[in-house]
Amino acid sequence: MNRTLYASVAAVALTAGAVQAEQITVFGPWLGPDQENVEKVLAAFAEQSGHDVRYTGSDSFEQQILIDAEAGSAPNVSVFPQPGLASDMASRGFLTPLRDGTAEWLQENYAAGQSWVDLGTYADENGEDQLYGFFYKVDVKSLVWFSPENFEDAGYEVPETMEELKALSDQIVADGETPWCIGLGSGGATGWPATDWVEDMMLRTQPPEVYDAWVANETPFDAPEVVAAIEEFGAFARNDDYVAGGAGAVATTDFRDSPKGLFTSPPQCYMHRQASFIPAFFGDDISVGEDADFFYFPAYAEKDLGSPVLGAGTLWAITNENEAAHELMAFLQTPEAHEIWMGLGGFLTPHTGVDLDAFSDPTLGKMNEILLGATTFRFDASDLMPGGVGAGTFWTGMVDYAGGKDAATVASEIQASWESLK
């Protein structure tokens, strides 16, 4: 629905007055600044539609939404941080399908549009697939961070393919330097940074349907395709010449400390693969866009798999249907709904119709160009797997692998843990 069409819908609601106006409740995971930002977006919808819109945020969203749905007191619209919970609720009849035409709109107006349709489509209580989820506010993980000054001093160019990235890594070694900083340490969550590497490598070595089958365990964890992706990670992380401190330091280096090697003098490393949030750990004296920059973690030219992007995001779904809920979902299709939050910060969107000048931060605008250039988008696999695997044996298995254990053995152990949960 374009702006003009939405405006006409809103105008009808406004002119109809109290007869048409409804109260609409929105429940999500955001507190603090993000709550303030989403409330500004919802205020714009309220002004145009005449509806009474109320947002509630909670850091216990996943638990509370289930309690509310089972009690018959769910909010009209819920904002899910992960598709898995939304899929479970759809199968229990707790979600309302989005209006006809939404899938076609996503295919036409979101970069890698079919990916977003797939990510929001789940089986209902009868096993029939329906589009329930509309993704709004996305994060990008397929990024490599570097120091522009270090690259310039050494005469290095930003690689555009995986082949060029590996050649650059070899060139840095040949120059007597170390190409990568990698750290898997994260307290009780140690190992998770490696899962992002493996997921990115799955998308760069296999078609997206193989990735999906892996996430669903239809392709087992110890399948050759998955083992090969783990070994692609190992080609970087288990190479003493490639990693600051040597391969033995990867598992014990805290992920928050590992990128700091980019900014030492002389540099301890030249590149660090990590998601969009990592500048928070660079240090207060490091400015993104000047001292630090990033590029797309590239795909293999020879594989011809397009430009896949790994990330995450929030999906909006109707959990207690009224007409205002459907109007809100239509409002989220307008460029305005995206541009408001673009101007507030901390927001990326695959909407191809937005004005990129609306970004308050040029760094976010550059990240968004990567998102808009995606031919495939896939959600972080470990977040979609059962908790015992995605936030358990996958993490610990990657630590074991980084420490020297054989990839096939590690993959078989993870698969065995998954089967034990069935």
N, C-alpha and C positions, 0 to 999 in steps of 0.2 A: 504494500500500500504506500503510495507516494505521499508527499507532504500535502498536496492539494486535496487528495482523496481523504486523508486522515482529517484534515481541517474541516471538511464537509461533515464527516461523522461527528466530530467534536461539536460543530455548530448545531447539529440537530439536538445533541444532548443538552447544550446550553439553552437553546430556545425552548426546549420542552420543560426546562426548570425542574422542580423537585420531583415531578412524576418520573422523569427519566434518570435523574441523578441517583447514584447508589453509593453505599459505603464499600470500599474495597480494602482489604487487609493484605499486606505483603510481609512475608517473613523470610529473613535471610541470615547469612553468617556475619554480616558486616557490623562492626562497632567503630567508634572513634571517627577519624577523618573519612573513612569509606562510607560510614553511615551518613555523615553530613553530605557527602557527594551524591549518594543514591537518592537521598531525600530531595535534593535540588532537581534531579531528573524527574522524580515523581511529582514534585510541585508543578513542573511544567505540564505534565500530563493532567494534573488536577485542574489547573487553570484553563486548559483547552477543552477538557471534557465536562467539567462541572461536577465530577465525582469527588467524594470525600475519601482521600487516599491516606492510609495510615501504615507506616513501616515499623516493624519491630525487628531488632537484631539480637543475636544470641551466639555466644561461643560454644553453646551446646546444641547447635541447630540440628545435627544429625539425630540426636537422641529425642529432642523435643518434637520434631515434626512427625516422627513415628507415633509418639504418645498422643499428639493432637489428632492425627488421622484415625487412629484406632478408637479414639473417644468420640469421633464424629464432630470435632471442633477445629478442623484444619483451617488455616488462613485461605483466602481466595487464591493467592499466588505465592509460590514458594521458590526460593532461589537456592539451588543445589550446588555445592562446591564440587561434587563428583557425580558422574552419570550413574555409577553403580547403585546408589541408594534410590535414585529416581527410577531406574529400571525395576528394582525390587518392588517399589510402591506401585508402579504401573501394573505389574503382574498380579497385584492384590486388589486392583480396581480403585486405587486411591488417586489416580490422575485422570484428567479429562483431555482427550486428544485436541490438538490445535485445529483451527478452522481449515477447511479445504482451501487449497491454494498456497498454504504456507510453505510446503515443500518446494513447490515450483518457484516461489519467491526466493527462497534460500539458494536454490540452484542458480538463479539468475543474478542475485545481488550480493552474495557472499563469495569471496575468493575461496576456491576449492569447495564450492557450494555443496556438492554431493557428500563430502566428508561431514559437514555440519548436519545434513539430513540424517546420515547414518548414526551420528553420535547422539541424536535426539530421538531416535526411533527404537521403541521397545515393544515386547509382546504384552498384550493386555491379559486379563484374567482368562480369556478363551484361547490364548496362544496366538492371537492375530496381531501382526505388527501395526503399530500406529505411531504417528509423529506426535510426541508429547513435549519435547524440550526445545526451547529457543535459546541459543547461546548468546550471551551479552556480557561483555567484559572478559577478555582473553589474555593469557600469559604465553610468552614464547620462551622455549628452552634451547632451541637450536642455534646457539650463539657461541662465538669464540672471541674472547677479550684479549686486547693487546695494547701496548704503548706505541702510539704513532711515532713518537720521538725515537724509540728504539728501532722501529722498522726503518725509519728514514735514515738513521745513522748507519745502519747495516746494509742499506740498499735493498730491502726486501719489499716485495709487492704482495698485496692481499690476494690470496688464492681464490679462484672461482670454481674449482672442481676439487674433489677428494684426491684425485691424482696429483694436482698441483699442491695441495696441502701436505701430502706425504713427501713430495719432492722438496718443499720448503723445509720440512722437518729435517730431512737428510742434509740439506744445505746448511742449516744452522749447526748441525753436528759437525759437518765438515769444516765449518768456520771456528770450531773449538768452543761452541756455546751449547746451551741446553734449550731445546724448543718448548718443553711443556712443564707446567706446574699442575700436579694432580693430587688431590687429597680426598680420602674417603671418610675421615673421622667426623663423627657427629654424635658423640655420646652414645645413648642407647639406640640411636638410629644410624650408627656407623655402617657404611656400605651403600647408602642410598645414592650418592653421586654417581656410582658406577652403573646403577640401573638406568639412569638417564643416558649414559654413554651407549649402553647395549641397545636401548630402545631406539636411539638415533641411528645406530648401525643396522638394526633390523629394517628400518625404513629406507636405508640407503643400499641395502643388498637384496631386499625382497619386495615383491608387490604388496600393496596395503592389505589385500585380503589375507596374505600369510600372517601379517602382523595381527590382524583381527582374530584369526584362528588361534594364534599363540595366546592372545589375551584370554580367549575362551577355553583354552587348553584342549581345543580340537586338534591343534598341532602341539604335541607334547613338548615340554621344556627341553628334553634331551634329543629332539629332532635335529638332524644335521644343519638345518637352516639357522636354528637358534644357537647351536654350538659355534657355528661359523661367526655369528654376530658377536658372541662373547670373545672369540679370538680376535676379531677386528678391534675390539677395545684393548685386548692384550697387546696388540701390535704397538700400541702407544704406551700403555701403563706398565707393561712388563719388559720394556726395553730400557736398560740402565742408561743408555746414551740419550734417551729421549726425555727422561724425567728428572726434575730437580731433586737431588738427594738420592737418586737411584731408585730402581723399582721397589726395593725393600722399604722405602719410606712412604710409599703411596697409601697403604692401609692405615698407617699411624698418624699421618699428617691431617690435621683438622681442616675440613673443607673451607672454613672461614678464614684460615690463615694462608692457605695455599696460593691465592692470587696475589698476595703481597709481594711475591718474588718478581712480579712484573715490574715493580717500581723501585727496586733496590738499585744501587749503583756500585759496581756493574750489575746488570740484571741477572737474576738467578734463572729466569726463563723468559720466553718471548710470547707464549700463548697460554690461554686458560679457557677450557670449554665449560661454560656454566650458564644458568638461566638469567633472566633479566633482573633478578633481585640482587645479584652478587655485588654491585657497586656499594651496597650498604656496608660491606666489609673491607673496602679498599683503604679506608682511612679518610679523615676529614680534609686532609690536604690534597686529595686526588680529585680532580674535576673530570667528569665524563664529558667527552667531546673535545677535551684538550689533552689532559694527561693520560686518559684512557679512552679507548674506542672499541668497537666490536664489528664483526662481520658474520655473515651467515655461515653456519657449519655446513660445508658444501656437500653436494651429492656427487657420486661417481658419474663422469661423462659416459663411460663405457656401459654402464648399467641401463641407461635410458629410462630411469624411474622418475623423471621430472624433478621438482624441487619440493621434497617433503619437509614439513615443519612439525616438530614435536612441541607440545605445550600442554596447557591446562586452561581452565576457564569455568565460569559459572553458567548454569542453564536455568532458565525460568520456566516453570510449569504451573498449570492450573490445578490446585488441590481442593478447591471448593468453588464450583462453577457459578458465576453470574455473568451478566452481559458486560459489566465493567471489566472483568478479568480478560475477556476476549478483546475489548477495546485497548487495554493496556498492552497486550501482546502485539496488537496492530501498531500501537505507538512506538514500540521497540523496533519496528521496521523502518521508521523514519530516520533520515540522517540527523535530524535535530536531537533525537534521543541519545545518539552517540556523541555528537559534537559538544553537547553540554558537558559530559564527563571528560571528553578529550581536553577541554579547556581547564579542567580542574586537576588533572594529573593522575597517574596510576591507572591508566586505562588504555587498552588496545582493542581494535575491532577489525574483523574481516569484511566489514561493509564496504563495498567498492564505490558507493555513492557519496561517501563523506568528503568534506573539504579538509585535506590534510593540514591546511594552515590553521585549523582550529586547535591543533595541539599546542598546549602552553609550553611544552618542553620539546625542543628539536630532536633530542635523543629518542623520545617516545615515537616521534614521527618517523625516524629512521627504522626503529624496530617494527613499526606498523607496515612499512614498505616491504619488509621481509615477510610479514604475515600476508600481505596482499599479493605477494609473488608466489605464494604456496600453491602447488598443484594438488597436494594432499596434506591434510592436517590430521594428526592423530593425538589423542589424549594420552598422557603419561600412563604407560601400561601397568606399572606397579600399583597405581592408584585404582585400577580397575580389577586387579586380581584379588582373590580372597586375602584378608588381612594376614593370615598365617604365612602366606607366600609373599605377596607384594610388599608387606611391611615386616617380613620375617626371614624366611629362608632365602629369598632372592637377595636381600641385603647381606646376610651372613655368608651366603655362597660366593658373592662377589669379593668379599674380604678374603675368603679362602683362596679364590682364584688369583687375586692380586698377590697373595702370599706364595704362590707357586703351584697350587693344586691344579691338576689337569682339568681343562674346560669340560670335557665330556663327563668326567666323574662328578664335577660340581653340578652340571645340568641334570644328571641322573638323580642326584640327591635332592635337588629342588623338585623334580617331578615326583619323586617318591613322597615328599612331604605334601604335595598337592593331592595326590591320590589318597593319602591318609585322611584328608579333610572331607572326602566325598562320602 
